[in-house]
Structures are given as C-alpha cells and as structure tokens.
C-alpha cells in the first residue's frame, strides 16, 4: 500500500513538472509570436539598449487653464517639448486658438455637418485621422483638403507608439503617408502627428521628429467621446478654458461637439480670439 502511494506521489510530481515546463514554453512562444514582425527571420541581433524613460509610455495631461492663463504642465513635459519641438500651446502673446479633431471612425453624417459649419464661418481646422478612416472616407478626406483643412497623421492602426520598436513607429507614420497620398493624391504640406491616446515617450518623440513631424499635443480637451449631457457642455468645455495660443482637441464622432461647433466658433470669436490653422498658432 505504501509502495502504491509512493508511486502515485512520484507520478503526480512528474506530471506537475512537465506541465510547468509546458506552461513556460507556451508563454515564451506567445511572446515570440507577438513580436514576430520586428525583424526578418534571417536577421538576428541583440535588442538596442533603451533607457527607462524611452520604454515607459507617458500619457499627456495638464492642469486646465483658469482665468485665461496658460495650462500648467510638468518640468519634464516642458523639457521634452523643447527638446523635440512638440506642440502644446502656440504663441501665448497672441489671442488666437486652433481647432483640431481626432478621427478614428466615421459616425454617419457628422463630418459633413461639421465641414459645413467650418466652411460657413471660414475656419480652417486640423483633422488627425487614421489610415482606416482615410480608406473608409475617401471623399470626405478629399473635401477636407479641397476646403483648406489640414490632414494630420494619426498613424495607421492607432497603437500606443511608446510600446513599439523604432522600426514599427516609423512604419505606423510612414504607412499613414502612403495611404494619405493614395487617397488624396498628395501629402500635407505641414507635417503634424498626434500620438494615439496621447501616449508618448522620449523615444517616440525623437523618432517622430526625425521623420520631419511635429508631435501635436493639446491644451484644451474634454471627455467628448462619451455622452456629456448636451451640446452646451461641449461649448462650455472649450469656451470656459480659452487662453492665448490654445490648441483645442475635439472628437469628430461626438454628436454634441458637432451640434455645438457653431457656438464654439461664435463664442470664441466673441471673446476676442482669432481661430487660425495649426501651422499659424506659433506665429
């Protein structure tokens, strides 16, 4: 009886050991599969050393403007913006703002209505769109360009850039260029890139700059991708926080933003602010 129990215990331990090996192998296999496009199979090299500040994603944030003052950001954010030529606010000595819209997917009828309002009030905005949006909305993209708006790079697949290798960051940005040229027939004269989800690192900022782009952050934003309780909330979310050189982030799939856009424009101008294209906000 004791001999049988001993055999049984040994068998259980052996099975557990083998299972443990299989689990560890499976985890490693999945890791390799997830990164199989990093390099061709024929190329093997050691990963480039990356500092902790380059590896860890950081999310863009700031203390909102009060009484027309420039929003507050951290010392590190200021250093990175200066070092890599990123945009947070424009010329704070001039009473002007710029309107920007992030577009990942199209909500039926909203973009044409938004473009109609912008055209009515002669406002030139910036639309940061993904490659998917461009492919799915070719005529709207052409209309944006024809009416003087800027098409901004929002990457191919809206991935968090800091989590990617340098090669993949470049592929996300350059791949967008290929689609933009295919859809509109040309590339934007002014090169601005808005990082998906506002996530960045020193590495992603550097690579973006090396590709000739200005990373476009923002100084006014709200949770407009979620229901806000009416168009007046979208208007208040912009007008109540206006300041010199403001870069306003809005989402083009928000019904409340589109419904409130005319009042955003009218009330911004009523406060004495000029609405300019993004490439003029620093002037």
C-alpha positions as CSV (number, residue, x, y, z in Angstrom):
1,X,0.0,0.0,0.0
2,X,2.8,2.4,0.9
3,X,4.6,1.4,-2.3
4,X,1.5,2.3,-4.4
5,X,1.1,5.6,-2.6
6,X,4.8,6.4,-3.2
7,X,4.4,5.6,-7.0
8,X,1.3,7.8,-7.1
9,X,3.0,10.8,-5.4
10,X,6.0,10.5,-7.8
11,X,3.7,10.3,-10.7
12,X,1.8,13.5,-9.7
13,X,5.1,15.4,-9.1
14,X,6.4,14.3,-12.5
15,X,3.2,15.4,-14.2
16,X,3.3,18.8,-12.5
17,X,6.9,19.3,-13.5
18,X,6.1,18.5,-17.2
19,X,3.0,20.8,-17.1
20,X,5.1,23.5,-15.6
21,X,7.6,23.2,-18.5
22,X,4.8,23.3,-21.0
23,X,3.3,26.4,-19.4
24,X,6.6,28.3,-19.5
25,X,7.3,27.2,-23.1
26,X,3.8,28.4,-24.1
27,X,4.3,31.8,-22.6
28,X,7.6,32.2,-24.3
29,X,6.1,31.0,-27.6
30,X,3.3,33.6,-27.4
31,X,5.8,36.3,-26.7
32,X,7.8,35.4,-29.8
33,X,4.6,35.3,-31.9
34,X,3.5,38.7,-30.7
35,X,6.8,40.2,-31.9
36,X,7.4,38.1,-35.0
37,X,7.2,41.1,-37.3
38,X,10.0,43.0,-35.6
39,X,12.8,41.7,-37.8
40,X,13.0,39.3,-40.8
41,X,13.7,35.7,-39.9
42,X,17.1,35.9,-41.5
43,X,18.2,38.7,-39.3
44,X,19.2,38.2,-35.7
45,X,20.6,40.9,-33.5
46,X,20.6,42.0,-29.9
47,X,17.8,44.5,-28.9
48,X,19.0,48.1,-28.7
49,X,19.5,49.4,-25.2
50,X,16.7,51.6,-24.2
51,X,16.5,53.9,-21.2
52,X,13.6,53.6,-18.8
53,X,12.3,57.0,-19.9
54,X,12.2,55.7,-23.5
55,X,10.4,52.5,-22.7
56,X,7.6,53.6,-20.4
57,X,4.5,55.2,-22.0
58,X,3.6,58.5,-20.6
59,X,0.1,60.0,-21.0
60,X,-0.4,63.6,-22.0
61,X,-2.0,65.7,-19.3
62,X,-2.1,69.2,-17.8
63,X,-3.8,71.4,-15.3
64,X,-6.6,73.2,-17.1
65,X,-6.5,76.9,-17.8
66,X,-8.0,79.3,-15.2
67,X,-8.8,82.9,-15.9
68,X,-7.1,82.8,-19.3
69,X,-3.8,81.6,-18.0
70,X,-1.7,79.0,-19.9
71,X,-2.4,75.5,-18.6
72,X,0.3,74.0,-16.3
73,X,2.5,71.1,-17.3
74,X,5.4,69.3,-15.5
75,X,9.0,70.3,-15.8
76,X,9.7,67.1,-17.6
77,X,7.0,67.8,-20.1
78,X,8.4,71.2,-20.8
79,X,11.9,69.7,-21.3
80,X,10.6,67.1,-23.8
81,X,8.5,69.7,-25.7
82,X,11.5,71.9,-26.1
83,X,14.0,69.1,-26.9
84,X,11.8,67.5,-29.6
85,X,9.9,70.5,-30.9
86,X,6.5,69.2,-29.9
87,X,3.4,71.5,-29.8
88,X,1.4,72.1,-26.6
89,X,0.4,75.7,-26.9
90,X,1.2,78.3,-29.6
91,X,2.2,81.9,-29.2
92,X,1.0,82.9,-25.8
93,X,1.4,86.6,-26.6
94,X,-1.4,86.5,-29.2
95,X,-5.1,86.0,-28.7
96,X,-5.6,83.1,-31.1
97,X,-6.5,79.4,-30.9
98,X,-6.6,76.5,-33.3
99,X,-9.3,73.7,-33.6
100,X,-8.2,70.1,-34.1
101,X,-10.3,67.0,-34.4
102,X,-9.3,63.4,-33.9
103,X,-11.0,60.9,-36.2
104,X,-10.8,57.1,-35.8
105,X,-14.1,56.1,-37.3
106,X,-16.9,57.9,-39.1
107,X,-20.3,58.4,-37.5
108,X,-23.0,58.8,-40.1
109,X,-23.5,62.4,-41.2
110,X,-21.4,64.1,-38.6
111,X,-18.4,65.0,-40.6
112,X,-20.3,66.6,-43.5
113,X,-22.2,68.7,-41.0
114,X,-19.0,69.7,-39.2
115,X,-17.4,70.7,-42.5
116,X,-20.4,72.7,-43.5
117,X,-20.2,74.7,-40.2
118,X,-16.4,75.3,-40.6
119,X,-17.0,76.5,-44.2
120,X,-19.8,78.7,-43.2
121,X,-17.6,80.5,-40.7
122,X,-14.4,80.3,-42.7
123,X,-12.5,78.3,-40.1
124,X,-9.5,76.1,-41.2
125,X,-9.2,73.2,-38.8
126,X,-6.9,70.1,-38.5
127,X,-8.2,66.6,-38.8
128,X,-6.0,63.9,-37.3
129,X,-7.2,60.7,-39.0
130,X,-6.1,57.1,-39.0
131,X,-5.3,55.2,-42.2
132,X,-8.5,53.2,-41.6
133,X,-10.5,56.4,-41.6
134,X,-8.8,57.6,-44.8
135,X,-9.6,54.4,-46.7
136,X,-13.2,54.3,-45.5
137,X,-13.9,58.0,-46.1
138,X,-12.1,58.9,-49.3
139,X,-14.5,61.6,-50.5
140,X,-14.6,63.3,-47.1
141,X,-10.8,63.3,-47.0
142,X,-10.6,64.9,-50.4
143,X,-13.2,67.5,-49.3
144,X,-11.2,68.4,-46.2
145,X,-8.1,69.1,-48.4
146,X,-10.1,70.9,-51.0
147,X,-11.6,73.3,-48.4
148,X,-8.2,74.1,-46.9
149,X,-8.2,71.9,-43.8
150,X,-5.0,70.1,-42.6
151,X,-4.9,66.3,-42.7
152,X,-2.9,65.2,-39.7
153,X,-1.1,61.9,-39.2
154,X,-2.8,59.8,-36.5
155,X,-0.9,56.6,-37.5
156,X,-2.1,53.6,-39.4
157,X,-3.6,51.5,-36.7
158,X,-3.9,53.8,-33.6
159,X,-1.4,51.8,-31.5
160,X,0.4,53.2,-28.5
161,X,3.7,54.4,-30.1
162,X,5.9,54.1,-26.9
163,X,5.2,50.3,-26.8
164,X,6.6,49.8,-30.3
165,X,10.1,49.4,-31.7
166,X,11.6,52.3,-33.6
167,X,11.0,50.4,-36.8
168,X,7.3,49.9,-36.0
169,X,6.9,53.6,-35.1
170,X,8.3,54.5,-38.4
171,X,6.1,52.0,-40.2
172,X,3.0,53.5,-38.4
173,X,3.8,57.0,-39.5
174,X,5.1,56.3,-43.0
175,X,2.4,53.8,-43.7
176,X,-0.2,56.6,-43.0
177,X,1.7,58.8,-45.5
178,X,1.3,56.1,-48.2
179,X,-2.5,55.9,-47.6
180,X,-2.9,59.7,-47.5
181,X,-1.1,60.1,-50.8
182,X,-3.1,57.3,-52.4
183,X,-6.5,58.8,-51.2
184,X,-5.9,62.5,-51.7
185,X,-3.2,62.5,-54.4
186,X,-0.6,64.3,-52.3
187,X,0.9,64.7,-48.8
188,X,0.1,67.5,-46.4
189,X,2.4,70.5,-46.8
190,X,2.7,70.8,-43.0
191,X,3.6,67.6,-41.1
192,X,1.9,67.2,-37.8
193,X,1.4,63.9,-35.9
194,X,-0.9,63.3,-33.0
195,X,0.1,60.3,-30.9
196,X,-2.8,57.8,-30.4
197,X,-4.4,58.1,-26.9
198,X,-1.9,60.9,-26.2
199,X,0.7,58.3,-25.2
200,X,4.4,59.1,-25.8
201,X,7.9,58.5,-24.7
202,X,11.2,60.2,-25.3
203,X,11.8,57.5,-28.0
204,X,8.6,58.1,-29.8
205,X,9.0,61.9,-29.7
206,X,12.5,61.6,-31.1
207,X,11.5,59.2,-33.9
208,X,8.6,61.4,-34.8
209,X,10.9,64.5,-35.0
210,X,13.4,62.6,-37.1
211,X,10.7,61.8,-39.7
212,X,10.0,65.6,-40.0
213,X,6.8,65.7,-37.9
214,X,5.7,68.0,-35.1
215,X,4.1,66.0,-32.3
216,X,0.8,67.8,-31.7
217,X,-0.5,67.7,-28.2
218,X,-3.2,70.0,-26.9
219,X,-4.1,72.5,-24.1
220,X,-7.9,72.2,-24.1
221,X,-9.8,68.9,-24.1
222,X,-12.8,67.2,-22.6
223,X,-14.4,63.7,-22.4
224,X,-16.3,64.4,-25.6
225,X,-16.1,60.8,-26.8
226,X,-18.6,60.0,-24.1
227,X,-22.2,61.4,-23.7
228,X,-21.8,64.8,-22.0
229,X,-25.4,65.8,-21.4
230,X,-26.0,68.2,-24.4
231,X,-24.2,70.4,-26.9
232,X,-23.9,73.2,-24.4
233,X,-21.4,71.0,-22.4
234,X,-19.2,70.8,-25.5
235,X,-19.4,74.6,-25.9
236,X,-18.6,75.2,-22.2
237,X,-15.7,72.7,-22.3
238,X,-13.9,74.9,-24.8
239,X,-15.1,78.5,-24.2
240,X,-14.6,78.3,-20.4
241,X,-11.0,77.4,-20.7
242,X,-9.8,79.6,-23.6
243,X,-6.3,81.1,-23.4
244,X,-3.8,82.6,-25.7
245,X,-2.3,80.0,-28.1
246,X,-4.8,77.3,-27.2
247,X,-4.7,74.0,-29.1
248,X,-8.2,72.6,-28.8
249,X,-8.8,68.9,-29.1
250,X,-12.2,67.7,-30.1
251,X,-13.5,64.4,-31.5
252,X,-15.3,64.3,-34.8
253,X,-17.6,61.4,-33.8
254,X,-19.2,63.3,-31.0
255,X,-22.7,64.5,-31.8
256,X,-22.6,67.1,-29.0
257,X,-19.4,68.6,-30.4
258,X,-20.8,68.8,-34.0
259,X,-24.1,70.3,-32.7
260,X,-22.2,72.8,-30.6
261,X,-19.5,73.6,-33.1
262,X,-21.1,76.8,-34.4
263,X,-21.5,78.2,-30.9
264,X,-17.9,77.2,-30.1
265,X,-16.7,79.3,-33.0
266,X,-19.1,82.2,-32.4
267,X,-18.4,82.4,-28.6
268,X,-14.6,82.0,-29.1
269,X,-14.6,84.9,-31.5
270,X,-16.9,86.9,-29.2
271,X,-14.2,86.7,-26.6
272,X,-11.8,88.3,-29.0
273,X,-9.9,85.2,-30.1
274,X,-8.9,84.6,-33.7
275,X,-9.2,81.0,-34.9
276,X,-6.1,80.0,-37.0
277,X,-4.8,76.9,-38.7
278,X,-2.4,74.8,-36.5
279,X,0.6,75.9,-38.6
280,X,0.0,79.5,-37.6
281,X,-0.6,79.1,-33.9
282,X,3.1,79.6,-33.1
283,X,3.3,82.9,-35.1
